[in-house]
Amino acid sequence: MLLDLLQSKGKRVMTPKRKQKLFVILGLVSLTAIAVGLTLYALRANINLFFSPVQIAQGDAPMERQIRAGGMVKEGSVSRDPESLDVEFTVTDYVDDLQVYYSGILPDLFREGQGVVVVGELQADGRLYADQVLARHDENYMPPEVAQALEEAGYSPADYQAKAAEVGKRLEAEGVPQASDY
């Protein structure tokens, strides 16, 4: 009786074939939504955002999550443990400083007064425990992230490049050992 009523008003009834198509479409949409959700979750976990020491000091960087931080290695801040490969140094943007702890072999181009990008986790004690240290190519190179962070802070990257070149020349003249000398 209900079927006759629905058909008499011009409405179509859900046939078994239509039900099957509807379930297939709903299943595909659900699987697609799950796949997109899992992909976004995986990408979120693997993104390394860049932060300058100023941004870290302001509390913009997440704690205990892998990030990239960059700036110049502060002159006189490199401290090496003679018993191991542990190194502590300070990365600065000449506004704020960031203490970095690293255990491993430093790149050949690593030295005081030079630009670096470190990849690691910022801990509650305010130090970044680095998994990776990336040094710049020469005294004229500054990582794009560092240059952008300096510009956003209102400083000119060219000023820091000149200062880095000056510090590098002075350290070479003083005979300060580089990472490759260890």
Secondary structure, DSSP 8 states (H G I E B T S, - for coil): -HHHHHHHTT-----HHHHHHHHHHHHHHHHHHHHHHHHHHHHHHH---EE-HHHHHTT-S-TTSEEEEEEEE-TT--EE-TTSSEEEEEEE-SSSEEEEEEES---TT--TTSEEEEEEEE-TTS-EEEEEEEE-SSTT---HHHHHHHHHTT--HHHHHHHHHHHHHHHHHHT---GGG-
